[in-house]
Amino acid sequence: MDKKKKIILAIDDTILSLNVIKKILEGDFDVCLAKSIETASMVLKTNKVDLILLDIEMPEMSGFEYLKQLRQIPQYGGIPVIFVTSHATKEFFVQAMSSGAKDFIVKPVSSDILLEKIHLVLGSGKPEKTVSRELMEQMLAELRKTCKKGMETAAGALIKKIRDIRFNPSADASIAEICDLITESNYKTAIKKIEALTENDFFENYTEEDKAGD
């Protein structure tokens, strides 16, 4: 007998985003979609949801407010939540993690990262993609160089490659912010963000090998 699939509830006011998430997850999970907070509440009443993907920018109330409501309801309080947002700022990251969310994903959603983060939160044993500090620093140095030269195509290809790597949530947020700046051709600010990311050394917890070598 096949093991029963876990149920994921995706809440987003954009149909396109919901369809993308469903396409990524439907092979591994039963996926419920909700375009509003009201619909999400109805889904929770009729399904034993194992994890919630929650858009922060909902029209009725913010994802932060809705998570706070859920935490006050005993039968929903223990459901793990991963925030999904198009705002790749440190402020959003800090607020998301301090609100009790298990993780934080920045749009556009990468299928590999989404699946890995869900499996990690649910404890289903899929390993993280990691990267060595040395390799990441090399990639950031190359990205900084392409930004300085205004090489749009090369910078775009490199940032896409970097975004496909699994990082801790803080680095994910920073890299997504750099991605947005490059998309807007705001290379000057992107360079400053790249330099800040390197200086802050967000790589210390990426791999066990790095920890052993420090």
PyMOL commands that set and color helices and strands:
alter all, ss='L'
color gray80, all
select helices_A, chain A and resi 15-25+37-46+63-71+90-98+111-122+133-148+152-163+169-183+187-200+208-213
alter helices_A, ss='H'
color red, helices_A
select strands_A, chain A and resi 7-11+30-34+51-55+81-85+103-106
alter strands_A, ss='S'
color yellow, strands_A
deselect
rebuild
show_as cartoon
